[in-house]
Amino acid sequence: MRPTDDDTGLFRELVRTGLNNMFLSLERLAGGLITAVMALFSLAVIGAVLLASLAGVGLLLLPAALRLLRAVADRERHRLSRWGWSAPSPPPATDRATVSGALRALVGDVQVRRDLCWLVCHSTLGFLTGVLGVLLPVIAVRDATFPLWWRLLPPDTAGASIGVPVHDWYTAAAVGLLGVAWAAIAFGAEPALARLQAWPGHRLLGPHSRAVLYERITELTATRAAALRSHTTELRRIERSLHDGAQSRLVAVIIQVGAARRVLRTDPARVDAALERAQAAAEDALAELRGLVRGILPPILESHDLEGALGALAAGCSVPCTVEVGDVAPLASSIEATVYFTVAEAVTNVTRHSGARRARVRVVREGDTLYVHVHDDGRGGAAEHAGSGLTGIRRRVEAHDGSLTVHSPEGGPTDVRAELPCGS
C-alpha cells in the first residue's frame, strides 16, 4: 500500500517537530550546563566558607557566600523563565548583610535552605545531564561522518567514539551506522534530559508552599477588608439615598394627598390640581427608587445579556463608542454587575472629562479570567484620587480577587483594564 500525500505530510511534520524539540532541548541543556558550572563553583566556595566558619575564621565571608548563592539561583530562575516557567525571585533581604543576619537566614530561612538543596542537585545532576546532552549530538555527528574522513587519521588512532579501532572500510561504515544510532538516541533523549536537568529548579527554586499560603492569606485578608469597607460604604450610600431622596419625596406625596383631602372638603373645584401635584410627587419618588435599584443591581442585566447592557451604555456615550464582547460564557451575576459598573464609570468619565473623539469597550474571556478594556483617545489625566469614582470600582474588582489598572498620562490616551477571575 503506497503512502498517501497526507501520510507523507504528517511524517514530515512529526520529523520537523521532533528536530525542533531536539534543538530547543540542546539549547536548554547548554544553558543549564553553564549554570551548573556556576553552581559547582559556588558550592565549592560556600562549602569552604562553611568549613572555615566552624573554626570561626569564615564567618565574615558568610554574607558574601549567601549573596553568591542568591545570584546563581536567580540566574537559574531567569533561565527557566525563558521556557515558560515562572517564579518570582524572593524579595531582597537586607538583614543578611551582617554576620548575625546571615546566620539567621542560613538556619531559619526556608528559601535559603531550598536554594542550597538546589545548588547541590544542579551542580551534580544538572552538570551530568548537561554534559551528556551536549556530547550526544557531537558524538552522533562525529561517528555519522566518520567514513568521510577516517583515512585522514593515523592508522593507530582511527576508531569509533566508543573506542573500537577502525582499519578498513567495513568497520568505518559500521561506525557511520553507529553515528546514526547515536543521532536517534539524541533525537529521543534530549527533551527528557532537558526536563530532568530543569526538575530540581522547578521543585526547589519556586516559593515554598507555606510562603505561597501566607501570601495568599495576606492578600485575601486585604481584599476581604476592602470588600467589607466597600459594602459598608454602599450601605451608607443607600441609606443616604433613601433618607435624602426617596423618603423626602414620599413625605411630599403624603403632604400633597393630605392637602388634596382638605381641598376636597373646602373647595372641590381645586381638588384636581391638588391630586395632579400629588401624582407628580409620587412619580418623582418612584423614579428616585428606580434609580436607587439601578445603583444596586442594574435591571438591564436581567432583561438583556452583558453585551446588550454594555451596548446600551455605549449608546449613551457622548462620543462614538464601539463594544466588542467575546464568548464569555455564563457569568455570575456579581461578575456581570462589576463589569457593568466598571464600564459605566469609564464611559461616564469619557463623556464628562476626556474630550475624546472615540472610545472602545472590549470584554474577552481567556480560561478562567475575564478581561475588560475601555480605551479612549482623550486628554488623559484620569486619577483615582480626583473623585472620578475609580476608587469604588477598584474596590468592587478587588472584592472578586481581581485587579484594576488605570493608565492615563497627561495628553492621553486613557486605558482602564480590569481582570476578574470567573472560574466555577
C-alpha positions in Angstrom: 0.0 0.0 0.0 1.5 3.3 -1.1 1.7 6.1 1.4 -0.6 9.0 0.6 0.3 12.6 0.5 -1.4 13.1 3.9 0.8 10.4 5.4 3.9 11.9 3.9 3.0 15.4 5.2 2.2 14.1 8.7 5.6 12.2 8.8 7.4 15.4 7.7 5.6 17.4 10.3 6.5 14.9 13.0 10.1 14.9 12.0 10.2 18.7 11.9 8.6 18.9 15.3 11.0 16.3 16.7 14.0 18.1 15.3 12.8 21.5 16.7 12.3 19.9 20.1 15.7 18.4 20.0 17.5 21.6 19.1 15.5 23.6 21.7 16.4 20.9 24.3 20.0 21.2 23.3 19.9 24.9 23.8 18.3 24.4 27.3 20.9 21.8 28.2 23.8 24.0 27.1 22.4 26.9 29.2 21.8 24.6 32.1 25.4 23.3 31.8 26.7 26.9 32.2 24.6 27.5 35.3 25.7 24.0 36.6 29.3 25.1 36.3 28.4 28.3 38.2 26.6 26.2 40.8 29.6 23.8 41.1 31.9 26.8 41.7 29.5 28.3 44.2 29.1 25.0 46.0 32.9 24.8 46.4 33.1 28.4 47.7 30.2 28.0 50.1 31.5 24.7 51.3 34.9 26.3 52.0 33.3 29.2 53.8 31.1 26.9 56.0 34.1 24.7 56.9 36.1 27.8 57.7 33.2 29.2 59.8 33.4 26.2 62.0 36.8 27.4 63.1 35.4 31.0 63.3 37.6 32.4 60.5 35.0 32.2 57.8 32.1 33.9 59.4 32.9 37.3 57.9 32.6 35.7 54.4 29.2 34.2 55.1 27.1 37.2 53.9 29.1 37.2 50.7 28.6 33.5 50.3 24.8 33.9 50.6 24.8 36.7 48.1 26.7 34.4 45.7 24.1 31.7 46.3 21.3 34.1 45.6 22.9 35.4 42.4 23.4 31.8 41.0 19.8 30.8 42.0 18.4 33.9 40.4 20.3 33.2 37.3 18.7 29.8 37.0 15.3 31.3 37.7 15.8 33.7 34.9 16.9 30.9 32.6 13.9 28.7 33.4 11.6 31.6 33.0 12.6 31.8 29.3 11.0 28.4 28.8 7.6 29.1 30.3 8.2 28.5 34.0 7.6 31.5 36.2 8.7 32.0 39.8 9.4 35.5 41.1 12.7 36.0 42.9 12.3 36.3 46.6 12.4 39.9 47.9 15.9 41.1 48.8 16.7 40.6 52.5 18.7 43.5 53.8 19.3 41.8 57.2 21.7 39.3 55.6 24.5 41.9 55.2 25.7 41.2 58.7 27.2 38.0 60.1 24.3 37.5 62.5 21.7 38.1 59.8 23.4 35.7 57.5 23.5 33.0 60.3 19.8 33.6 61.0 19.0 33.2 57.3 21.1 30.1 57.0 19.3 28.4 59.9 15.8 29.8 59.8 15.1 30.9 56.2 13.3 28.1 54.3 14.2 29.6 50.9 17.9 29.7 51.7 17.8 26.0 52.5 15.9 25.2 49.3 18.4 27.2 47.3 21.2 25.2 48.9 19.5 21.9 48.1 19.1 23.1 44.5 22.8 24.1 44.4 23.8 20.5 45.4 21.4 18.9 42.9 22.2 21.2 40.0 26.0 21.1 40.4 25.8 17.3 40.2 22.7 16.1 38.3 22.5 19.3 36.2 26.2 19.1 35.3 26.0 15.4 34.3 22.8 15.9 32.2 24.2 19.0 30.6 27.5 17.3 29.6 25.6 14.2 28.3 23.1 16.3 26.4 25.8 18.4 24.8 28.1 15.4 24.0 25.4 13.2 22.4 24.9 15.3 19.3 28.6 15.9 19.0 29.3 12.1 19.1 26.4 11.5 16.7 27.9 13.9 14.1 31.4 12.6 14.7 30.5 9.0 14.1 28.0 9.6 11.3 30.6 11.5 9.3 33.5 9.2 10.3 33.5 7.2 6.9 34.2 10.5 5.1 37.5 11.4 6.9 38.8 8.3 8.8 41.5 7.7 6.2 43.0 11.1 7.1 43.8 9.9 10.6 46.9 7.9 11.5 46.2 4.2 11.3 46.7 3.5 15.0 44.4 6.4 16.1 41.4 5.8 13.9 38.4 4.5 15.9 34.8 5.0 16.9 33.7 7.2 19.7 33.4 4.1 22.0 37.0 3.1 21.4 36.6 0.4 18.6 39.6 0.6 16.3 39.0 1.0 12.6 41.3 -0.5 9.9 39.0 -1.0 6.9 36.0 0.4 5.1 33.6 -2.1 6.5 34.4 -1.1 10.1 34.3 2.6 9.1 30.8 2.1 7.6 29.7 0.3 10.8 30.9 3.4 12.8 28.8 5.6 10.5 25.8 3.4 11.3 26.7 3.8 14.9 26.5 7.5 14.5 23.0 7.2 13.0 22.1 5.3 16.2 23.6 8.0 18.4 21.5 10.5 16.4 18.4 8.5 17.0 19.2 8.3 20.7 19.8 12.1 20.9 16.5 12.7 19.0 14.6 10.9 21.7 16.7 11.6 24.8 17.5 15.3 24.5 14.0 16.5 25.6 14.0 14.0 28.5 17.5 15.2 29.6 16.4 18.8 29.5 13.3 18.1 31.6 15.5 16.1 34.1 18.0 19.0 34.3 15.3 21.5 35.0 13.4 19.4 37.5 15.3 20.5 40.7 14.9 24.1 39.7 11.1 23.6 39.3 10.9 21.9 42.6 13.1 24.0 44.7 13.5 27.5 43.3 9.9 28.4 43.4 8.3 29.8 46.5 7.7 27.4 49.4 4.1 26.3 49.8 4.0 27.9 53.2 5.2 31.2 51.8 2.6 31.0 49.0 -0.1 30.2 51.6 0.9 33.1 53.8 1.0 35.5 50.8 -2.4 34.2 49.7 -3.9 34.6 53.2 -2.5 38.2 53.4 -4.0 39.0 50.0 -7.4 37.5 50.9 -7.3 39.4 54.3 -6.7 42.7 52.5 -9.4 42.0 49.8 -11.9 40.9 52.4 -11.3 44.1 54.4 -11.7 46.1 51.2 -14.9 44.3 50.4 -16.3 45.0 53.8 -15.4 48.7 53.5 -17.0 48.8 50.1 -20.1 47.0 51.5 -20.3 49.5 54.4 -19.9 52.4 52.0 -22.6 51.0 49.7 -25.0 50.6 52.6 -24.4 54.2 53.8 -24.9 55.4 50.2 -28.2 53.5 50.0 -29.2 54.9 53.4 -28.4 58.5 52.4 -30.3 58.0 49.1 -33.4 56.6 50.9 -33.3 59.3 53.6 -32.5 62.3 51.4 -34.2 61.3 48.2 -37.0 58.7 48.2 -38.1 59.3 51.8 -38.4 63.0 51.4 -40.3 62.6 48.2 -42.7 60.1 49.8 -43.2 62.6 52.6 -44.0 65.2 49.9 -46.6 62.7 48.4 -48.2 62.3 51.8 -48.4 66.1 52.3 -49.9 66.5 48.8 -52.5 63.8 49.4 -53.4 65.4 52.8 -53.7 68.8 51.1 -55.9 67.3 48.4 -58.2 65.8 51.1 -58.6 69.2 52.7 -59.2 70.9 49.4 -61.9 68.3 48.7 -63.8 69.4 51.8 -63.3 73.2 51.3 -63.0 73.8 47.6 -63.8 70.8 45.4 -63.0 72.8 42.2 -59.3 72.8 43.1 -59.0 69.1 44.0 -58.0 68.1 40.5 -54.9 70.3 40.6 -54.0 69.1 44.1 -54.3 65.5 43.0 -52.1 66.2 40.0 -49.4 67.6 42.2 -49.6 64.5 44.4 -49.3 62.3 41.4 -46.3 64.2 40.2 -44.6 63.8 43.6 -45.4 60.1 43.6 -43.8 59.7 40.1 -40.7 61.5 41.3 -40.5 59.2 44.3 -40.9 56.2 42.1 -38.1 57.5 39.7 -35.9 58.0 42.8 -36.4 54.4 43.9 -35.8 53.1 40.4 -32.5 55.0 40.3 -31.6 53.5 43.7 -32.3 50.0 42.5 -30.3 50.5 39.3 -27.4 51.5 41.5 -27.6 48.2 43.5 -28.0 45.8 40.6 -28.8 47.1 37.1 -32.2 45.7 35.9 -30.9 45.8 32.3 -28.7 42.8 33.1 -31.9 40.9 33.9 -33.6 41.8 30.7 -30.5 41.7 28.4 -27.3 39.9 28.2 -24.0 41.5 29.1 -23.3 42.6 25.5 -26.7 44.3 25.3 -26.3 46.1 28.6 -22.8 47.4 27.6 -24.2 48.4 24.2 -26.8 50.5 26.0 -24.1 52.2 28.0 -22.1 52.8 24.8 -25.2 54.3 23.1 -25.4 56.8 25.9 -21.8 57.9 25.5 -21.3 61.4 24.0 -18.7 60.1 21.5 -18.8 57.2 19.1 -18.2 54.1 21.3 -17.8 50.5 19.9 -18.4 47.4 22.1 -16.8 44.1 21.5 -17.8 41.2 23.7 -16.3 37.8 23.0 -17.7 34.4 24.0 -17.7 35.0 27.8 -20.0 32.0 28.6 -22.4 32.2 31.6 -21.1 34.5 34.3 -22.1 35.0 37.9 -24.4 38.0 38.4 -22.0 39.7 40.7 -19.3 39.5 38.0 -21.6 40.9 35.3 -22.6 43.7 37.7 -18.9 44.5 38.3 -18.2 44.6 34.6 -21.2 46.8 34.0 -20.3 49.3 36.7 -16.7 49.4 35.6 -17.6 50.1 32.0 -20.3 52.6 33.2 -17.8 54.6 35.3 -15.2 54.6 32.4 -17.8 55.7 29.8 -19.1 58.4 32.2 -15.6 59.7 32.6 -15.2 59.7 28.8 -18.4 61.8 28.4 -17.7 64.3 31.2 -13.9 64.7 31.3 -11.9 63.2 28.5 -12.7 65.4 25.4 -12.2 62.2 23.4 -13.3 61.7 19.7 -13.9 58.0 20.1 -13.9 55.2 22.6 -13.8 51.4 22.6 -15.0 48.7 25.0 -13.6 45.2 24.8 -14.6 42.2 27.0 -13.0 38.8 26.4 -12.6 35.7 28.4 -9.4 33.6 28.4 -9.6 30.5 30.5 -10.9 31.4 34.0 -10.1 35.1 33.7 -12.3 37.9 32.3 -10.5 40.9 30.7 -12.3 44.2 30.5 -10.6 47.0 28.5 -12.0 50.5 28.0 -9.9 52.8 25.8 -10.4 56.4 24.7 -8.3 58.9 22.8 -9.0 61.9 25.1 -6.7 64.2 27.0 -6.0 61.7 29.8 -5.2 62.7 33.3 -7.7 60.4 35.0 -6.7 59.7 38.6 -8.4 57.7 41.4 -7.8 60.4 44.0 -9.6 63.0 41.9 -13.0 61.8 42.8 -13.6 60.0 39.5 -15.4 57.0 41.0 -12.5 54.7 40.1 -11.7 54.0 43.7 -15.2 52.4 44.2 -14.7 50.4 41.0 -11.3 49.2 42.3 -13.0 48.0 45.5 -15.6 46.2 43.5 -13.0 44.5 41.3 -10.7 43.6 44.2 -13.6 42.1 46.2 -13.7 39.5 43.4 -9.9 38.8 43.7 -9.4 40.9 40.5 -7.2 43.8 39.6 -7.8 47.2 38.1 -5.2 49.2 36.1 -5.7 52.8 35.0 -3.1 54.2 32.6 -4.0 57.8 31.8 -1.0 60.1 31.2 -1.5 63.8 30.6 -2.3 64.2 26.9 -3.9 60.7 26.7 -4.9 58.2 25.8 -6.7 56.6 28.7 -6.8 52.8 29.2 -8.9 51.2 32.0 -8.2 47.5 32.3 -9.8 45.1 34.8 -9.1 41.4 35.3 -11.7 39.3 37.0 -11.4 35.6 37.9 -14.6 34.0 36.7 -13.9 30.2 37.1 -16.5 28.0 38.5 
